[in-house]
């Protein structure tokens, strides 16, 4: 099936929003390779495009 993700490596990224809080809470799902993770106590962060805020914002791993 195209478009499906393996559930064992799936992580949920939640947007912190822009400087005014626009787009806060937007969810983005991705896979992550835990074997290459440097510090397991730190949460994974990425900078992705937020369609609600219409700009790139920081996304933080949420469990």
PDB file of N, CA, C and O in Angstrom:
ATOM      1  N   UNK A   1       0.826  -1.190   0.000  1.00  0.00           N
ATOM      2  CA  UNK A   1       0.000   0.000   0.000  1.00  0.00           C
ATOM      3  C   UNK A   1       0.867   1.248   0.000  1.00  0.00           C
ATOM      4  O   UNK A   1       1.743   1.396   0.851  1.00  0.00           O
ATOM      5  N   UNK A   2       0.640   2.105  -0.904  1.00  0.00           N
ATOM      6  CA  UNK A   2       1.399   3.346  -0.962  1.00  0.00           C
ATOM      7  C   UNK A   2       0.799   4.358   0.013  1.00  0.00           C
ATOM      8  O   UNK A   2      -0.420   4.437   0.168  1.00  0.00           O
ATOM      9  N   UNK A   3       1.659   5.119   0.661  1.00  0.00           N
ATOM     10  CA  UNK A   3       1.184   6.177   1.532  1.00  0.00           C
ATOM     11  C   UNK A   3       1.014   5.765   2.984  1.00  0.00           C
ATOM     12  O   UNK A   3       0.572   6.581   3.793  1.00  0.00           O
ATOM     13  N   UNK A   4       1.345   4.536   3.345  1.00  0.00           N
ATOM     14  CA  UNK A   4       1.231   4.127   4.737  1.00  0.00           C
ATOM     15  C   UNK A   4       2.606   4.141   5.383  1.00  0.00           C
ATOM     16  O   UNK A   4       3.626   4.010   4.707  1.00  0.00           O
ATOM     17  N   UNK A   5       2.620   4.300   6.701  1.00  0.00           N
ATOM     18  CA  UNK A   5       3.869   4.375   7.433  1.00  0.00           C
ATOM     19  C   UNK A   5       3.944   3.237   8.443  1.00  0.00           C
ATOM     20  O   UNK A   5       2.922   2.794   8.968  1.00  0.00           O
ATOM     21  N   UNK A   6       5.153   2.771   8.709  1.00  0.00           N
ATOM     22  CA  UNK A   6       5.362   1.752   9.714  1.00  0.00           C
ATOM     23  C   UNK A   6       5.058   2.346  11.088  1.00  0.00           C
ATOM     24  O   UNK A   6       5.582   3.404  11.435  1.00  0.00           O
ATOM     25  N   UNK A   7       4.221   1.677  11.866  1.00  0.00           N
ATOM     26  CA  UNK A   7       3.773   2.225  13.138  1.00  0.00           C
ATOM     27  C   UNK A   7       4.844   2.193  14.221  1.00  0.00           C
ATOM     28  O   UNK A   7       4.765   2.960  15.181  1.00  0.00           O
ATOM     29  N   UNK A   8       5.844   1.322  14.090  1.00  0.00           N
ATOM     30  CA  UNK A   8       6.848   1.236  15.148  1.00  0.00           C
ATOM     31  C   UNK A   8       7.835   2.394  15.115  1.00  0.00           C
ATOM     32  O   UNK A   8       8.455   2.681  16.139  1.00  0.00           O
ATOM     33  N   UNK A   9       8.006   3.068  13.988  1.00  0.00           N
ATOM     34  CA  UNK A   9       8.932   4.210  13.892  1.00  0.00           C
ATOM     35  C   UNK A   9       8.196   5.528  13.705  1.00  0.00           C
ATOM     36  O   UNK A   9       8.831   6.551  13.445  1.00  0.00           O
ATOM     37  N   UNK A  10       6.882   5.529  13.832  1.00  0.00           N
ATOM     38  CA  UNK A  10       6.086   6.730  13.587  1.00  0.00           C
ATOM     39  C   UNK A  10       6.153   7.664  14.792  1.00  0.00           C
ATOM     40  O   UNK A  10       5.953   7.237  15.929  1.00  0.00           O
ATOM     41  N   UNK A  11       6.436   8.943  14.536  1.00  0.00           N
ATOM     42  CA  UNK A  11       6.422   9.944  15.597  1.00  0.00           C
ATOM     43  C   UNK A  11       5.499  11.079  15.187  1.00  0.00           C
ATOM     44  O   UNK A  11       5.279  11.326  14.002  1.00  0.00           O
ATOM     45  N   UNK A  12       4.966  11.761  16.186  1.00  0.00           N
ATOM     46  CA  UNK A  12       4.044  12.871  15.976  1.00  0.00           C
ATOM     47  C   UNK A  12       4.771  14.164  16.303  1.00  0.00           C
ATOM     48  O   UNK A  12       5.306  14.325  17.400  1.00  0.00           O
ATOM     49  N   UNK A  13       4.787  15.086  15.346  1.00  0.00           N
ATOM     50  CA  UNK A  13       5.405  16.387  15.559  1.00  0.00           C
ATOM     51  C   UNK A  13       4.304  17.433  15.664  1.00  0.00           C
ATOM     52  O   UNK A  13       3.401  17.475  14.829  1.00  0.00           O
ATOM     53  N   UNK A  14       4.378  18.277  16.688  1.00  0.00           N
ATOM     54  CA  UNK A  14       3.382  19.312  16.918  1.00  0.00           C
ATOM     55  C   UNK A  14       4.053  20.669  16.803  1.00  0.00           C
ATOM     56  O   UNK A  14       5.130  20.890  17.356  1.00  0.00           O
ATOM     57  N   UNK A  15       3.404  21.579  16.075  1.00  0.00           N
ATOM     58  CA  UNK A  15       3.970  22.903  15.839  1.00  0.00           C
ATOM     59  C   UNK A  15       3.866  23.783  17.078  1.00  0.00           C
ATOM     60  O   UNK A  15       2.881  23.740  17.815  1.00  0.00           O
ATOM     61  N   UNK A  16       4.914  24.585  17.286  1.00  0.00           N
ATOM     62  CA  UNK A  16       4.890  25.585  18.357  1.00  0.00           C
ATOM     63  C   UNK A  16       4.277  26.890  17.868  1.00  0.00           C
ATOM     64  O   UNK A  16       4.013  27.787  18.669  1.00  0.00           O
ATOM     65  N   UNK A  17       4.047  27.008  16.563  1.00  0.00           N
ATOM     66  CA  UNK A  17       3.474  28.223  16.000  1.00  0.00           C
ATOM     67  C   UNK A  17       4.530  29.275  15.720  1.00  0.00           C
ATOM     68  O   UNK A  17       5.700  29.108  16.067  1.00  0.00           O
ATOM     69  N   UNK A  18       4.106  30.359  15.091  1.00  0.00           N
ATOM     70  CA  UNK A  18       5.051  31.444  14.810  1.00  0.00           C
ATOM     71  C   UNK A  18       5.145  32.367  16.028  1.00  0.00           C
ATOM     72  O   UNK A  18       4.661  32.026  17.108  1.00  0.00           O
ATOM     73  N   UNK A  19       5.767  33.533  15.853  1.00  0.00           N
ATOM     74  CA  UNK A  19       5.980  34.442  16.983  1.00  0.00           C
ATOM     75  C   UNK A  19       4.678  34.969  17.570  1.00  0.00           C
ATOM     76  O   UNK A  19       4.656  35.384  18.729  1.00  0.00           O
ATOM     77  N   UNK A  20       3.585  34.963  16.795  1.00  0.00           N
ATOM     78  CA  UNK A  20       2.283  35.421  17.293  1.00  0.00           C
ATOM     79  C   UNK A  20       1.403  34.268  17.746  1.00  0.00           C
ATOM     80  O   UNK A  20       0.278  34.495  18.189  1.00  0.00           O
ATOM     81  N   UNK A  21       1.889  33.038  17.647  1.00  0.00           N
ATOM     82  CA  UNK A  21       1.108  31.881  18.057  1.00  0.00           C
ATOM     83  C   UNK A  21       0.201  31.328  16.972  1.00  0.00           C
ATOM     84  O   UNK A  21      -0.595  30.427  17.236  1.00  0.00           O
ATOM     85  N   UNK A  22       0.307  31.850  15.755  1.00  0.00           N
ATOM     86  CA  UNK A  22      -0.526  31.377  14.653  1.00  0.00           C
ATOM     87  C   UNK A  22      -0.014  30.015  14.202  1.00  0.00           C
ATOM     88  O   UNK A  22       1.187  29.838  13.997  1.00  0.00           O
ATOM     89  N   UNK A  23      -0.910  29.062  14.047  1.00  0.00           N
ATOM     90  CA  UNK A  23      -0.539  27.729  13.593  1.00  0.00           C
ATOM     91  C   UNK A  23      -0.099  26.800  14.704  1.00  0.00           C
ATOM     92  O   UNK A  23       0.394  25.706  14.429  1.00  0.00           O
ATOM     93  N   UNK A  24      -0.264  27.206  15.951  1.00  0.00           N
ATOM     94  CA  UNK A  24       0.138  26.366  17.079  1.00  0.00           C
ATOM     95  C   UNK A  24      -0.770  25.146  17.150  1.00  0.00           C
ATOM     96  O   UNK A  24      -1.993  25.267  17.074  1.00  0.00           O
ATOM     97  N   UNK A  25      -0.167  23.969  17.296  1.00  0.00           N
ATOM     98  CA  UNK A  25      -0.939  22.744  17.412  1.00  0.00           C
ATOM     99  C   UNK A  25      -1.107  21.977  16.114  1.00  0.00           C
ATOM    100  O   UNK A  25      -1.687  20.891  16.112  1.00  0.00           O
ATOM    101  N   UNK A  26      -0.608  22.522  15.003  1.00  0.00           N
ATOM    102  CA  UNK A  26      -0.692  21.793  13.737  1.00  0.00           C
ATOM    103  C   UNK A  26       0.153  20.531  13.845  1.00  0.00           C
ATOM    104  O   UNK A  26       1.270  20.577  14.360  1.00  0.00           O
ATOM    105  N   UNK A  27      -0.371  19.393  13.361  1.00  0.00           N
ATOM    106  CA  UNK A  27       0.274  18.098  13.552  1.00  0.00           C
ATOM    107  C   UNK A  27       0.888  17.633  12.242  1.00  0.00           C
ATOM    108  O   UNK A  27       0.313  17.814  11.169  1.00  0.00           O
ATOM    109  N   UNK A  28       2.061  17.034  12.347  1.00  0.00           N
ATOM    110  CA  UNK A  28       2.795  16.496  11.213  1.00  0.00           C
ATOM    111  C   UNK A  28       3.357  15.150  11.635  1.00  0.00           C
ATOM    112  O   UNK A  28       4.042  15.071  12.654  1.00  0.00           O
ATOM    113  N   UNK A  29       3.089  14.091  10.887  1.00  0.00           N
ATOM    114  CA  UNK A  29       3.578  12.752  11.209  1.00  0.00           C
ATOM    115  C   UNK A  29       4.753  12.400  10.309  1.00  0.00           C
ATOM    116  O   UNK A  29       4.742  12.706   9.116  1.00  0.00           O
ATOM    117  N   UNK A  30       5.766  11.758  10.880  1.00  0.00           N
ATOM    118  CA  UNK A  30       6.930  11.334  10.127  1.00  0.00           C
ATOM    119  C   UNK A  30       7.535  10.109  10.792  1.00  0.00           C
ATOM    120  O   UNK A  30       7.144   9.735  11.898  1.00  0.00           O
ATOM    121  N   UNK A  31       8.478   9.493  10.122  1.00  0.00           N
ATOM    122  CA  UNK A  31       9.202   8.373  10.716  1.00  0.00           C
ATOM    123  C   UNK A  31      10.571   8.873  11.163  1.00  0.00           C
ATOM    124  O   UNK A  31      11.093   9.850  10.627  1.00  0.00           O
ATOM    125  N   UNK A  32      11.137   8.197  12.142  1.00  0.00           N
ATOM    126  CA  UNK A  32      12.417   8.610  12.690  1.00  0.00           C
ATOM    127  C   UNK A  32      13.235   7.384  12.999  1.00  0.00           C
ATOM    128  O   UNK A  32      12.714   6.422  13.564  1.00  0.00           O
ATOM    129  N   UNK A  33      14.498   7.394  12.644  1.00  0.00           N
ATOM    130  CA  UNK A  33      15.396   6.286  12.901  1.00  0.00           C
ATOM    131  C   UNK A  33      16.028   6.466  14.280  1.00  0.00           C
ATOM    132  O   UNK A  33      16.908   7.308  14.454  1.00  0.00           O
ATOM    133  N   UNK A  34      15.582   5.679  15.256  1.00  0.00           N
ATOM    134  CA  UNK A  34      16.085   5.817  16.623  1.00  0.00           C
ATOM    135  C   UNK A  34      17.517   5.330  16.775  1.00  0.00           C
ATOM    136  O   UNK A  34      18.165   5.661  17.768  1.00  0.00           O
ATOM    137  N   UNK A  35      18.031   4.561  15.834  1.00  0.00           N
ATOM    138  CA  UNK A  35      19.395   4.059  15.932  1.00  0.00           C
ATOM    139  C   UNK A  35      20.416   5.183  15.814  1.00  0.00           C
ATOM    140  O   UNK A  35      21.509   5.086  16.372  1.00  0.00           O
ATOM    141  N   UNK A  36      20.070   6.253  15.091  1.00  0.00           N
ATOM    142  CA  UNK A  36      20.993   7.365  14.892  1.00  0.00           C
ATOM    143  C   UNK A  36      20.774   8.499  15.893  1.00  0.00           C
ATOM    144  O   UNK A  36      21.445   9.528  15.813  1.00  0.00           O
ATOM    145  N   UNK A  37      19.846   8.323  16.830  1.00  0.00           N
ATOM    146  CA  UNK A  37      19.542   9.380  17.782  1.00  0.00           C
ATOM    147  C   UNK A  37      20.699   9.540  18.758  1.00  0.00           C
ATOM    148  O   UNK A  37      21.130   8.565  19.374  1.00  0.00           O
ATOM    149  N   UNK A  38      21.198  10.746  18.902  1.00  0.00           N
ATOM    150  CA  UNK A  38      22.374  10.998  19.728  1.00  0.00           C
ATOM    151  C   UNK A  38      22.041  10.907  21.226  1.00  0.00           C
ATOM    152  O   UNK A  38      22.700  10.168  21.957  1.00  0.00           O
ATOM    153  N   UNK A  39      21.043  11.640  21.680  1.00  0.00           N
ATOM    154  CA  UNK A  39      20.670  11.664  23.092  1.00  0.00           C
ATOM    155  C   UNK A  39      19.207  11.237  23.220  1.00  0.00           C
ATOM    156  O   UNK A  39      18.322  12.005  22.843  1.00  0.00           O
ATOM    157  N   UNK A  40      18.924  10.040  23.738  1.00  0.00           N
ATOM    158  CA  UNK A  40      17.540   9.564  23.783  1.00  0.00           C
ATOM    159  C   UNK A  40      16.628  10.356  24.708  1.00  0.00           C
ATOM    160  O   UNK A  40      15.406  10.248  24.599  1.00  0.00           O
ATOM    161  N   UNK A  41      17.190  11.153  25.618  1.00  0.00           N
ATOM    162  CA  UNK A  41      16.347  11.931  26.523  1.00  0.00           C
ATOM    163  C   UNK A  41      15.816  13.208  25.859  1.00  0.00           C
ATOM    164  O   UNK A  41      14.832  13.777  26.331  1.00  0.00           O
ATOM    165  N   UNK A  42      16.451  13.665  24.773  1.00  0.00           N
ATOM    166  CA  UNK A  42      16.004  14.876  24.086  1.00  0.00           C
ATOM    167  C   UNK A  42      14.900  14.555  23.092  1.00  0.00           C
ATOM    168  O   UNK A  42      14.878  13.474  22.504  1.00  0.00           O
ATOM    169  N   UNK A  43      13.990  15.491  22.910  1.00  0.00           N
ATOM    170  CA  UNK A  43      12.915  15.324  21.934  1.00  0.00           C
ATOM    171  C   UNK A  43      13.397  15.763  20.561  1.00  0.00           C
ATOM    172  O   UNK A  43      14.196  16.690  20.429  1.00  0.00           O
ATOM    173  N   UNK A  44      12.896  15.080  19.549  1.00  0.00           N
ATOM    174  CA  UNK A  44      13.268  15.369  18.171  1.00  0.00           C
ATOM    175  C   UNK A  44      12.572  16.655  17.718  1.00  0.00           C
ATOM    176  O   UNK A  44      11.371  16.811  17.935  1.00  0.00           O
ATOM    177  N   UNK A  45      13.308  17.573  17.095  1.00  0.00           N
ATOM    178  CA  UNK A  45      12.725  18.811  16.589  1.00  0.00           C
ATOM    179  C   UNK A  45      13.071  18.956  15.107  1.00  0.00           C
ATOM    180  O   UNK A  45      14.152  18.563  14.667  1.00  0.00           O
ATOM    181  N   UNK A  46      12.150  19.517  14.359  1.00  0.00           N
ATOM    182  CA  UNK A  46      12.354  19.797  12.939  1.00  0.00           C
ATOM    183  C   UNK A  46      11.742  21.143  12.614  1.00  0.00           C
ATOM    184  O   UNK A  46      10.862  21.629  13.325  1.00  0.00           O
ATOM    185  N   UNK A  47      12.211  21.734  11.545  1.00  0.00           N
ATOM    186  CA  UNK A  47      11.645  22.981  11.045  1.00  0.00           C
ATOM    187  C   UNK A  47      10.939  22.651   9.741  1.00  0.00           C
ATOM    188  O   UNK A  47      11.580  22.330   8.740  1.00  0.00           O
ATOM    189  N   UNK A  48       9.600  22.733   9.762  1.00  0.00           N
ATOM    190  CA  UNK A  48       8.780  22.351   8.619  1.00  0.00           C
ATOM    191  C   UNK A  48       7.843  23.496   8.246  1.00  0.00           C
ATOM    192  O   UNK A  48       7.638  24.434   9.016  1.00  0.00           O
ATOM    193  N   UNK A  49       7.279  23.389   7.035  1.00  0.00           N
ATOM    194  CA  UNK A  49       6.316  24.387   6.574  1.00  0.00           C
ATOM    195  C   UNK A  49       4.981  24.173   7.275  1.00  0.00           C
ATOM    196  O   UNK A  49       4.456  23.060   7.299  1.00  0.00           O
ATOM    197  N   UNK A  50       4.439  25.233   7.839  1.00  0.00           N
ATOM    198  CA  UNK A  50       3.141  25.193   8.515  1.00  0.00           C
ATOM    199  C   UNK A  50       2.117  25.866   7.604  1.00  0.00           C
ATOM    200  O   UNK A  50       2.191  27.078   7.399  1.00  0.00           O
ATOM    201  N   UNK A  51       1.156  25.106   7.047  1.00  0.00           N
ATOM    202  CA  UNK A  51       0.185  25.706   6.130  1.00  0.00           C
ATOM    203  C   UNK A  51      -0.794  26.655   6.814  1.00  0.00           C
ATOM    204  O   UNK A  51      -1.372  27.513   6.146  1.00  0.00           O
ATOM    205  N   UNK A  52      -0.997  26.529   8.110  1.00  0.00           N
ATOM    206  CA  UNK A  52      -1.903  27.433   8.822  1.00  0.00           C
ATOM    207  C   UNK A  52      -1.254  28.803   8.962  1.00  0.00           C
ATOM    208  O   UNK A  52      -1.890  29.824   8.699  1.00  0.00           O
ATOM    209  N   UNK A  53       0.013  28.827   9.375  1.00  0.00           N
ATOM    210  CA  UNK A  53       0.743  30.084   9.537  1.00  0.00           C
ATOM    211  C   UNK A  53       1.334  30.569   8.219  1.00  0.00           C
ATOM    212  O   UNK A  53       1.736  31.727   8.107  1.00  0.00           O
ATOM    213  N   UNK A  54       1.387  29.696   7.228  1.00  0.00           N
ATOM    214  CA  UNK A  54       1.962  29.968   5.906  1.00  0.00           C
ATOM    215  C   UNK A  54       3.425  30.407   5.990  1.00  0.00           C
ATOM    216  O   UNK A  54       3.857  31.331   5.300  1.00  0.00           O
ATOM    217  N   UNK A  55       4.179  29.716   6.860  1.00  0.00           N
ATOM    218  CA  UNK A  55       5.616  29.947   6.969  1.00  0.00           C
ATOM    219  C   UNK A  55       6.238  28.741   7.658  1.00  0.00           C
ATOM    220  O   UNK A  55       5.523  27.881   8.173  1.00  0.00           O
ATOM    221  N   UNK A  56       7.546  28.676   7.670  1.00  0.00           N
ATOM    222  CA  UNK A  56       8.235  27.587   8.337  1.00  0.00           C
ATOM    223  C   UNK A  56       8.247  27.839   9.848  1.00  0.00           C
ATOM    224  O   UNK A  56       8.590  28.929  10.305  1.00  0.00           O
ATOM    225  N   UNK A  57       7.866  26.813  10.614  1.00  0.00           N
ATOM    226  CA  UNK A  57       7.853  26.903  12.061  1.00  0.00           C
ATOM    227  C   UNK A  57       8.539  25.675  12.647  1.00  0.00           C
ATOM    228  O   UNK A  57       8.791  24.699  11.940  1.00  0.00           O
ATOM    229  N   UNK A  58       8.839  25.730  13.938  1.00  0.00           N
ATOM    230  CA  UNK A  58       9.477  24.610  14.626  1.00  0.00           C
ATOM    231  C   UNK A  58       8.425  23.592  15.046  1.00  0.00           C
ATOM    232  O   UNK A  58       7.358  23.954  15.542  1.00  0.00           O
ATOM    233  N   UNK A  59       8.735  22.325  14.843  1.00  0.00           N
ATOM    234  CA  UNK A  59       7.882  21.222  15.261  1.00  0.00           C
ATOM    235  C   UNK A  59       8.663  20.410  16.284  1.00  0.00           C
ATOM    236  O   UNK A  59       9.846  20.129  16.091  1.00  0.00           O
ATOM    237  N   UNK A  60       7.985  20.024  17.397  1.00  0.00           N
ATOM    238  CA  UNK A  60       8.613  19.279  18.470  1.00  0.00           C
ATOM    239  C   UNK A  60       7.911  17.933  18.604  1.00  0.00           C
ATOM    240  O   UNK A  60       6.696  17.834  18.426  1.00  0.00           O
ATOM    241  N   UNK A  61       8.683  16.901  18.917  1.00  0.00           N
ATOM    242  CA  UNK A  61       8.134  15.556  19.072  1.00  0.00           C
ATOM    243  C   UNK A  61       7.189  15.507  20.256  1.00  0.00           C
ATOM    244  O   UNK A  61       7.505  15.989  21.344  1.00  0.00           O
ATOM    245  N   UNK A  62       6.022  14.915  20.029  1.00  0.00           N
ATOM    246  CA  UNK A  62       5.022  14.749  21.066  1.00  0.00           C
ATOM    247  C   UNK A  62       4.695  13.277  21.177  1.00  0.00           C
ATOM    248  O   UNK A  62       4.529  12.612  20.155  1.00  0.00           O
ATOM    249  N   UNK A  63       4.597  12.751  22.370  1.00  0.00           N
ATOM    250  CA  UNK A  63       4.305  11.330  22.532  1.00  0.00           C
ATOM    251  C   UNK A  63       2.986  11.139  23.206  1.00  0.00           C
ATOM    252  O   UNK A  63       2.566  10.004  23.431  1.00  0.00           O
TER     253      UNK A  63
END
